[in-house]
């Protein structure tokens, strides 16, 4: 089946938010988690095979997050900001 339609054709309708419910072995309550899934087709481009963006065009910064969180916030660099230098587009 997968060889006929390919992975994108098989999973393209799975995009969205998924909810997972589980019962841990050491608890009797149901734990619920959620995740966002994006399924994108692979773009065939022989010029830049494997590289989406060159690392030389990216500025990656790590910093401490702000807000409440106790002493752990003061010791962990868990916030990340990536900037695409040529366009100035930033993702935090």
N, C-alpha and C positions, 0 to 999 in steps of 0.2 A: 504494500500500500504506500509506504513512504517513498519508494523509488519512483512511483508513478506521479505523485503530486508534489513531492519534495517537502522539506521541513516547514517552510513558510505556509504552504497550502494546508498542511496538517494542523498547524498551531495558530493560524491568523485570527481565529475567532476566540482565542484564549486571552487576548489583551483586555486589561481592565483590572479592577481590584478583586483580589481573591481573599476569602476568609478561611482560616484553618482552625479547627477545633481539635484539642487533644486532652487526654486525661493522663497526667504524669503518673509514674509508678508509685511515687511517694505521696500522692494527694488523691482526693476523691472528687475535687471540683474540676469543672471543665475550664481549660485555659483557651482563650481566643486570641489569635494573632491575625494581622492583615498585611498584605503586601500588594504593591502595584506592579503589574506585568505589562511590558511593551514588547510586541513581536513585530520586528521589522524585516523586510526582505533584504537579502544580501545583494549589494550593488556590484556588478561585475565591471571592474575598471582595471585594465592591465597596466596602466601608467603608474599607479600608486598602490600596488598590490600589498595589502596588509596594513598600510598606514592611513588612518583616518585624518590625523593632524600630526605634523612633525612636532616632536617635543621641543624643538628650538623656538616654536611659535607660542608655547604655553608658559605662563608664569604661575607656579603652584605655591601657595602660602598656607602654612598651618598656624593656628593660633588657639588660644584658650577661649572657650565659649563664655558668653556672659550670662548673667542671671543666676537664679537660685540653683543649688545643687550641692551645697556643702563643701567640705574640704577637697573632695575629689576634683571639682571644677578647677581649683587652683593649681593642680599638679598635672593635668592631662591636656595635651594639645589635640583637641578633638574636632575643632572647627576647621574647615578647608575652604579656600577660595581659589578658583582656577580662572585665569584671565587669558583670553586669546589676544595676544599682543597686537597683531595687525588690525583687528577690528575693534578692540576694546571691550568685547563682550565678556561679561563676568558671570560665573555660576558660583553660588555660595551654598 
